[in-house]
Structures are given as C-alpha cells and as structure tokens.
C-alpha cells in the first residue's frame, strides 16, 4: 500500500505521562475518527505503523487516545510530523452503488449535498448528487474525482471537482 492510498484525517501529538496521545483531527473527519479502531500512523514515506486504538477520551475539548502497540513515541520523536490516516473503501469493483444512496458528499470541507442516484454511462458509474440549492451535480465514480468513501459516517469525499460544481451551478 502506498501513502497516496491512505486518507490523512489528522495529526498525532505528543504522549502524556499516562500514555495518551493528543490527536488533532480535521473537522470533516471527526465522525470518522470516532468510529475507527485501527488507523495508520505515517511518519514519512517509508515508515507507516498500523495501530489499534485501545482507549479514547475527550478532555478539555482535546481528543486523547491510547494505542495497544508499543514503540510509537520513540518513532514519533524521530520525525517532524506524524499523520493519522485511514484506508479508503475501494468500491470500484462493486457491481452497484446502492449502498451510497443517502451518503453526504464533501469537497474541501464543504458539504455539497447528498447522493440521490447513480447510473452507468457504458464507461463508469456516475453519481447524481442533489445540492442544497436544488442543482444536480454529476460526478463520475472514478479515482480522479472520488477521494474516499467512508462507510461509518456515510460520506463520499471528492477531489478535482471544482469545474463540475461550477457547471452544475450554471445550469440551474
């Protein structure tokens, strides 16, 4: 697995005397982080740990976690930054996308609307997204546009869709 296959959802801070690490989670991924048990810690392009969160708590609006594995603090101190990441759900091999109906759709921390339908155009599936203003956004369900599908919070994260959004807004 390459680093580019993972979705960075936040950063890992230091360890307190009780063995808890502070995790700074991007706002759009907070719900995701609440539901995951296993995450990847990316120290650099060649050092990635797959770890299990065994305890978590919130103290003074800070998210604190404890990991089941050892050696994390020693590795963390060797690097400037530690990214907390999750593995995206790869659905391209799925025959249908029925399970995505009702999923929220986000792009650059912006809520674009909800998946209302999909169709196959003889090349790939295309998501039909109903935007809050009533416009319909059509997005091919391909790696170029779909950054991640996160089942726990029912979210589809998009990338490279600015032009598609502008077209959808113009046609309304």
Secondary structure, DSSP 8 states (H G I E B T S, - for coil): --GGGEEEEEEEEEE-TTS-EEEEE-GGGHHHHHH-SEEEEEEETTEEEEEEEEEEEEETTEEEEEESSSSHHHHHHTSS--EEEEE----TT-S--GGGTT-EEEETTEEEEEEEEEEE-SSSEEEEEE-TTS-EEEEE-STTTEEEEETTTTEEEE-S-HHHHHHHHHT-
